[in-house]
């Protein structure tokens, strides 16, 4: 192999490695939120139910409940005429029904507090809260103070934004 060919291969390989590493470093984080239920189906939940993430994080909702289909649905007037419980600049999402082992992804780009629920199991308190960024971020929007559009079970299941920021992740006693 000639010196010039060796140099081209070395430089080309180095450039490829650099580009690959840069793509990995720049890639947005992905956080998994599991949809779960007891074997008998008498309890259903998101795990974790509270999560703090950086702006631009992708959430992957995965249905690990073998006995139920679930949704991950943002509280928003565009979705089932619900009151908004996500930042004003955020895009609402609805995963549609996910069968066991199916998943759905959404990327959160607006800083603030996002509340979401499972459409068929909301009355059972299957809801969660994501805190994106922190209160010092420009455009930050705190959790909704509305209590009329959600059940007491949902309100009881949502950890405070302060607790989520302090702990990073809040599960349930059933996450085991």
C-alpha positions in Angstrom: 0.0 0.0 0.0 1.4 3.4 -0.9 1.9 6.1 1.6 -0.7 8.4 0.0 -3.3 5.7 -0.1 -2.7 4.8 3.5 -3.0 8.5 4.4 -6.3 8.8 2.6 -7.7 5.7 4.3 -6.5 6.9 7.7 -7.9 10.4 7.3 -11.2 9.0 5.9 -11.6 6.6 8.8 -10.8 9.3 11.3 -13.4 11.7 9.7 -16.0 9.0 9.7 -15.4 8.2 13.4 -15.6 11.9 14.2 -18.9 12.3 12.4 -20.3 9.3 14.1 -19.3 10.5 17.5 -20.7 14.0 16.8 -24.0 12.5 15.8 -24.1 10.4 19.0 -23.2 13.4 21.2 -25.8 15.6 19.5 -28.6 13.0 19.6 -31.5 13.9 21.9 -32.0 11.8 25.0 -34.8 9.2 25.0 -36.7 8.5 28.2 -38.9 5.4 28.5 -42.2 5.6 30.3 -43.9 2.2 30.9 -47.6 1.6 30.8 -48.3 -1.1 33.4 -51.0 -3.0 35.2 -51.5 -5.7 37.7 -52.0 -9.2 36.5 -55.7 -9.1 37.4 -56.1 -5.6 35.8 -57.4 -4.0 39.0 -54.6 -1.3 39.0 -53.0 0.6 36.0 -50.3 3.2 36.0 -47.4 5.0 34.2 -43.9 4.2 35.4 -42.5 6.7 36.3 -45.5 8.9 37.0 -43.3 11.9 37.4 -40.1 12.7 35.4 -37.8 15.7 34.9 -36.1 16.0 31.5 -34.2 18.5 29.4 -35.8 20.4 26.6 -35.7 18.4 23.4 -36.0 15.0 25.2 -37.9 12.3 23.4 -40.3 10.2 25.5 -41.1 6.6 24.5 -44.3 5.3 26.0 -44.2 1.5 26.0 -47.2 -0.7 26.9 -45.9 -3.5 29.1 -49.3 -4.4 30.4 -50.2 -7.8 29.0 -53.9 -7.4 29.8 -54.8 -3.8 28.6 -54.4 -1.4 25.8 -53.4 2.2 26.9 -53.0 5.7 25.5 -50.6 8.5 26.3 -52.7 11.6 25.7 -51.9 15.2 26.5 -54.5 17.3 28.2 -55.3 19.8 25.5 -58.5 21.4 23.9 -57.5 19.9 20.5 -57.7 16.4 22.0 -61.1 15.4 23.3 -61.9 19.0 24.2 -59.9 18.9 27.4 -58.5 21.9 29.3 -54.8 22.6 28.5 -52.4 21.1 31.0 -49.2 21.5 28.9 -47.2 24.6 28.0 -48.9 27.0 25.6 -46.2 26.6 23.0 -46.2 22.8 23.2 -47.7 20.4 20.6 -50.4 18.2 22.1 -50.1 14.4 21.4 -52.2 11.3 21.5 -50.7 7.9 21.0 -53.9 6.2 20.0 -54.5 2.8 21.6 -51.3 0.9 22.1 -51.6 -2.9 22.4 -49.2 -4.8 24.6 -45.5 -4.3 23.6 -46.4 -1.4 21.2 -44.8 2.0 21.7 -45.2 5.7 20.8 -42.7 8.6 20.8 -43.1 12.3 21.3 -40.3 15.0 21.7 -41.0 17.8 24.1 -39.5 21.1 23.1 -41.3 23.8 25.2 -40.1 24.2 28.8 -42.7 23.7 31.5 -45.0 21.1 33.1 -46.9 18.6 30.9 -49.7 16.5 32.3 -51.0 13.5 30.3 -53.3 10.5 30.9 -54.6 7.2 29.5 -57.9 7.7 27.8 -59.6 4.5 28.9 -58.1 4.5 32.4 -58.1 8.2 33.5 -60.8 7.6 36.1 -58.6 5.0 37.6 -55.9 7.7 38.1 -53.7 6.6 35.2 -52.0 10.0 34.6 -48.4 11.3 34.7 -46.5 14.5 34.8 -43.3 15.5 32.9 -41.3 18.6 33.9 -39.2 19.9 30.9 -36.3 22.2 31.8 -36.6 24.3 34.9 -38.4 27.4 36.2 -35.4 29.6 35.2 -35.9 28.8 31.5 -37.4 31.5 29.3 -41.0 30.7 28.5 -41.4 28.3 31.5 -45.0 27.4 32.3 -45.8 25.9 35.6 -48.4 23.2 36.3 -52.0 24.0 35.6 -54.0 25.1 38.6 -57.3 23.9 37.1 -59.0 21.3 39.2 -62.4 21.2 37.5 -61.5 19.2 34.3 -59.7 16.3 36.1 -60.9 13.8 38.7 -59.6 13.7 42.3 -57.9 10.4 41.4 -55.9 12.1 38.7 -55.0 15.1 40.9 -53.8 12.6 43.6 -51.7 10.7 41.2 -49.7 13.7 39.9 -46.6 14.5 41.9 -45.8 18.2 42.3 -43.4 19.8 39.9 -41.1 20.7 42.8 -40.9 17.1 43.9 -40.2 16.0 40.4 -37.4 18.6 40.0 -35.9 17.6 43.4 -36.0 13.9 42.8 -35.8 13.6 39.0 -38.0 10.6 38.7 -41.0 9.5 40.8 -42.4 6.0 40.5 -45.2 4.1 42.3 -45.2 1.5 45.0 -46.0 -1.0 42.3 -43.0 -0.3 40.0 -41.0 -2.8 42.0 
